Amino acid sequence: MYAVILTGGKQYRVKEGDVLAVEKLDLEPGRKAQFDRVLLVEDGGNVQVGAPVLDNAMVLGLVLENFKGEKVIVFKKKRRKQFRRTRGHRQLLSKVRITKITPDRTRLTSEDLAEEKIVPAEKPAPAPKPKAPAPAEAPAAAKPAKAAAKAKPAKKEAAKPKAAKKPAPAKPAKTKKE
């Protein structure tokens, strides 16, 4: 069984279990989508064609995710006019899995149309980092020496003075020809 549906200004030929990317639907992932603009339904040898749509047919789907599509580069140019423009665009899409195709929506049960409760997946807790071993206690005489060393920062070496510039050699005077 397959159907042709219309969504987002485009037509899609779908079967149960198909996963397709359509123009973004205003549904969160995990929610059910209802496509009631069905143009054609084929059930075995029985084909129903709408004029333009079938009134009783319906296709149900489950929104898996909302994402952005591949980047499309739009490049405009007018020759000999020094005009060039480059723009990029990423279309917002929804990934939908088709769950049920029915030529008669009166046969749908309330369970088919009911929203499932969305249970967020729990992220595993990050593993605790191993603690560094505590430093061993040093003798009491060594502690004041370390404290004194920390109090006085090491002096930096003085920067070398810049070399003095040498004057440019004198230019020879021009002589006039008489």
Residue pairs with C-beta under 8 A, 6 or more apart in sequence:
1 15
1 16
1 41
1 42
1 43
1 44
1 101
2 13
2 14
2 15
2 41
2 42
2 101
3 13
3 14
3 38
3 39
3 40
3 41
3 42
3 57
3 59
3 101
4 11
4 12
4 13
4 14
4 38
4 39
4 40
5 11
5 12
5 14
5 35
5 37
5 38
5 39
5 59
6 35
6 37
6 38
6 39
6 53
7 22
7 23
7 25
7 35
7 37
8 22
8 23
8 24
9 23
10 22
10 23
11 39
12 20
12 22
14 20
14 59
14 98
14 101
15 98
15 101
16 98
16 99
16 100
16 101
17 97
17 98
18 97
18 98
19 64
19 95
19 96
19 97
19 98
20 95
20 96
20 98
21 67
21 69
21 93
21 94
21 95
21 96
22 93
22 94
22 96
23 91
23 92
23 93
23 94
24 66
24 92
24 93
24 94
25 33
25 63
25 66
25 94
25 96
27 33
27 63
27 94
28 63
28 66
28 118
29 63
29 64
29 65
29 66
30 62
30 63
30 116
30 118
31 62
31 63
31 115
31 118
32 60
32 61
32 62
32 63
32 99
32 113
32 115
32 116
33 60
33 61
33 62
33 63
33 94
33 96
34 58
34 59
34 60
34 61
34 113
35 58
35 59
35 60
35 61
36 53
36 57
36 58
36 105
37 53
38 50
38 53
38 54
38 57
38 58
38 59
39 49
39 50
39 52
39 53
39 54
40 47
40 48
40 49
40 50
40 54
41 47
41 48
41 54
41 57
41 101
41 103
42 48
43 103
48 54
48 57
48 103
50 57
54 103
56 103
56 104
56 105
56 106
57 102
57 103
57 104
57 105
58 102
58 105
58 108
59 98
59 100
59 101
59 102
60 98
60 99
60 100
60 101
60 102
60 108
60 112
60 113
61 96
61 97
61 98
61 99
62 96
62 97
62 99
63 94
63 95
63 96
64 95
64 96
64 97
65 94
65 95
66 92
66 93
66 94
66 95
67 92
67 93
67 94
67 95
68 90
68 91
68 92
68 93
69 90
69 91
69 92
69 93
70 90
71 88
71 89
71 90
72 88
72 89
72 90
72 91
73 86
73 87
73 88
74 85
74 86
74 87
74 88
74 89
75 84
75 85
75 86
75 87
76 83
76 84
76 85
77 83
77 84
77 85
100 108
100 112
102 108
138 146
